Amino acid sequence: MAHEITSTDGLVLHKKRAWHGLGTIVEEAPTPTDALKIAGLDWSVIQTANVNGTSFGHPVKSDKWVLNVRSDTKEVLGCVTSNYMPIQNNDVAEFCERLSMDTVVKVESAGSLFGGKRLWFLLKTETFDLGKDGKEDPVSPYVLVANSHDSSLAFSARPTSVRVVCNNTLSWAMGRRQNVFNLRHTGSILTRVPEARASLKRYLGGLDDFKVACAHLRDTKISRDDIQKFFFQMYERCVEAIPADVPGMSDEDDRKRTRATDSIWEVSNNFDRELGVAGQTYWNAFNASSRWLQNRNHSKNPDTLMYNKVMGAANDNTSKAFDLALSSATV
């Protein structure tokens, strides 16, 4: 199942149904505690005392490893070291409740993936509009809180945002490519709420700078020559170097160059499709690039995962493309 939402996962969404048609849709954005119950995430993680098994017919036992087991389905979520402390789903919800006192409002979405191995809450702040001349181009800032029960993710919180027009996910945290708050599974997250709130408040304060940067990209025109130059630079910064077109080039270099040319053609099409909304600007050039970067590994499959966009390589590449657009627009 490409969206990784199994029959034992839960999902709640505010108003808008996801592409896969799963989850519970609510008209009023719920609180984190309510979202936990609506999405069916109010189960806990139980740890075994140790790991027992067999190897080639012989019993094997280890006190250095334990199993994280889901309380309701008894499914094994992960094999972790004995000093690994589970961060329970209700603690994540309470963390979000306390976090929201002076930074964010309600839950836009919350759910689990891989049978409960990963969990997220997407907390929404106020949308701002970058549209001009009566055209709407809304951007919705969020705080993403994520956790795992299989040690694949540390507990983390980070600002992110979505350009609603084309569902591009934009990274806007000052000091990008890093979580604003990060905690290994060795202690209680609730004791770290004041630290997390202070950190997020500091980063959310940078939202004004992000708005100014986006407006600058929106207001800065880009020539047709500079568009192609930007797309080539973006590709080399985010994907790989493009070999020069020289006589006698190797088959591998020829394939790399063809791949790059085809990709930049796709990005250019993204740019042309949004000329009516974003115009011939660096804002359009950046969004055309980020849209391609987020979907390039799923070009034949629309089942692009939200967490890959906001937490994976696509997020890092979006940050690189944003930095490139900003530096190019201010030369």
N, C-alpha and C positions, 0 to 999 in steps of 0.2 A: 504494500500500500504506500504510494509515493508521498502522501502527505504525512505519514507516520502517526496518524491518529488512529489507534486501534479501538476495538470494541470495548476495552476497559479504560479508555481515556475519557476525560471530560472536557467540555469547552463551553464558555459563555461569551456572547458577543453583544455589544451595544448596537442595536438597530440594524446594522448591515450584516447580511448573511455572507459567509465565506464562500469561495468558489466551489469547495467540496460539498456544500450543503449540510454539513454536520454542525452540531452544537445547538445550544439554546439561545434564542434571540430575545433580548429584553428591550423594552421601550425606554425605560429609565436606567441610566448607568448605575450599576450597583456599587455598594461599598466593597472593599476587599473581602470582608467577612461574609457578606451576602454572596459574593461571587464564588467563594470557596464552596458554599453549600449548593448553589444553583448548578455549578459545573460538576458536582459530585466528587470534589477533591478533598472532602473532609474525612480522609483516611490517614493512617499513620504508618510509619516505618518501624519495624521491629528487627532487632539484630539477633542473630544466632550467637551462641557463646564461642563457637569456632567453626571451622570448615572440616567436614568429614566426607570421605569418598573412597573410591577404589582406583588403583592403577595396576593394569595387567593382572587383575584378580586379587590384588593385595590391598588391605585396608590402608588408607592414608589419612592422617589427621594433622591439622596445623592450628596452633594457637595465635599465629601472626595474622591470620585472615579471618574475616567474619562475613556473613551474608546479610545484606539488607533485604528484608522481606516485606511485601505490601500486606497490611493487616487484613484487608477485606477479601482479596483474591488469593492470598498466600503465594503470589508470584514472586520469584526472586528478581529483585531490581538491579542488584550488583554485588560483586565480590570485592570487598574493600579491606584495608588494613585495620587492625584491631584498635588503633587510636582514632579512627574515623568516627566523628560524631554526626549522626543524622540531623539535618535541619528540617523539622517537621513542617508540613504544609500549613498548619494553623499558625505556626510561628512566622512563616513568610507572610501570611495574611495580616497578622497582627503588626508585623514590621511595616507593611504597607499602610495600615491604618495610622500608625504613629507618624510615619513619614509624611502622610497627607495633611497633617495639621496646618502646615504653613507653606506647602510647596505644590501639591497637586490636588485634584478634586476627586475624580471617580475612576472606576475601572472601565476601560474601553474594551478590553478582552482579557480572558484568563483561561488557562487550560493546561493540559499535560500532553506529552508525546511519548512514543515508544512504550506504551503500557504503564505510564507513570514514572518513567525514569527521569524525565525532565519536566519542569514546571515553570510557568511564567505568569506574571501580571503586567499588563500594559496600562499605565496610569496616565491619564490625559490632562494637559493644561489647556490654556486658551489658544484657539486657532487664530492665526493672523493671515492677512490677504496680501499677496504680492501682485495682484492684477492691476492693469492700467487701462485707461480709456474704456471703463465700464466692463472689462473682462475679468472674470474671477479666476484667481490662481491661489487657492488656499493652501497653507502649510500648517499641519497640526503637530505641535511639540508633545512629546511623551517622555515618561520615565519608564524604562523597561527594567523590571526586577525578575531575575531568573535564578533557578536552582536546579540541582540534579541529585538523584539518589544512587547514581552508579559511578560517581567520581569523575564523570566526563566534564562537568562544569563546576567551578567554584561558585558560591553564592555571590551574586553581583547585582549592581544597579548602575544604570547609565542613561544619560539623556539621548534621545533619538527623535526623529521626526518623519512625517510622511507628507509628501506633496500629493494632495488628494487628486489632482487632475489626472495623474497617470500612476498613482500608487507607488511612486519612487520613495525609497527609504533613505533619508539623509542623516548622516552623522554630523552632529553639531557641537559635541562636547569640546570645550576648550582643553587643549592637551589631548588631541584625538588619538584613536587607536588604543585607548586605555579605558578600563572601567573607572567610573567615578568612585565607586565603593566596591571593595572586593574582600571576601572573607573565606578562608579555608574552613573545611568542616572539622574544626577542632574546638569550637566553643559556641556559646549561645549568641545568636544574632541580636537578640533583644537588648543585651547589654551594650550593643554597639549602635543603637538607634541615634543617640545624640551626635555621635561622630558622623554617621551617615547623613543625618539631616543637615548638619553644618556643611558637609562636603557638597551635597546636592544643592543646597541653597546657594552656595558659592558658584557652582556651575550653572545653575538656573539663572543666576544673575547675569551670566554671560549671554543669555538669550537675546538681550538687546543688541549686543555686538553681532550675534548671528543674523538678526533681522537687518541690521545695517549692511552687513556683508552681502546678504542675499539681494537687498535692494540695489546695491552697487552693481552686482552682476546683471540684474534686471535692466538697469538704466544704461549699461555700457554696450554700445553696438559692437558687432564683430563683422569684419569683412569676409567675403567668401574665401579669400586666400588664407586669412587667419583661422577660419573654421577648419580647413583641412590640416593646417599646421597644428592646431590644438588637438585634433583627433589623433593625429600620428603621435604627438607627444604623450597624450593620455594612454594610448595603447602601449607604448614602450615603457611608461612608468608603471602601469598596472598589470601588464601581461608579459611581454618579452620584447627584446630588441628586434627590430625589423632589418633583415639582411639587405645590403645594397644590391640593386639590380645590375649585376656585372656579367660579362661573358664568362662562361665556364663555371657558373655557380653550381654548387652541389644540389642534389635532389632534395635534401633536407632543407637547405636554405630556400629553395624554390617553393617548397611546401609551406614554410614559415611565412614567406612573403605573400603567397596566395591567401593564406589564412588571415593575415593582417589586412589585406586589401578587401576581402569579403566582409570582415568584421567592421571595418571603417565605413564600408558601404551601408551596412545595417545601422550604424550610429548616425550616419548622414540622413538616412530615411527617418529615423526618430526625430531628428532636428527639423526636417521639412514638415513632418506631420503636425508639429506644434508651433509652427510659425504664426498661426492665427491667434494663439494664446500668449506665447512668450516672446514672439518676435525674433528678429535676427540679432540676438544678444548672447552675452556670455552665460546668462542664466539658462537660456535654451540649450546652449552647447553643453553646459554641465549636466543638465537633466537628461539630455539625449545620451550622454556618456554613462551616467549612473544607471539609467534604465537598462542599457545594454549590459553593463557590468553585473547587475543583479540577476539577469536572466540568461547570461551567455552559457551557463552550464546546464540550462534547462530549456534550450531553444526548441527541443522536440517534445517537451513535456511541460504543461502549464502548472504542474504541481510544485511550484516554488515555495519553499518553507519560509515562514516569517523569521524564524530564528537564524536562518542562514543569512538573511538579508541584514539583520541588525546586529548579529554577533559573530558572523563568520568572515571569510575573506572578502565577500562583497561589501561588507561594512568598511573594512580597511581601505579597499579600493575606491569606494565612494569618497572617503576622506581625502585620499590622494588626488582624485579628480577635482574635488572642491578646492583644495589648496592650489592646484595648478590653474584652475579657472580664475581664482582670486588674484594670484600673482600675475597672470597674463592680462587681466583686465585693469591692473593698476600700473602697468609699465608706461 
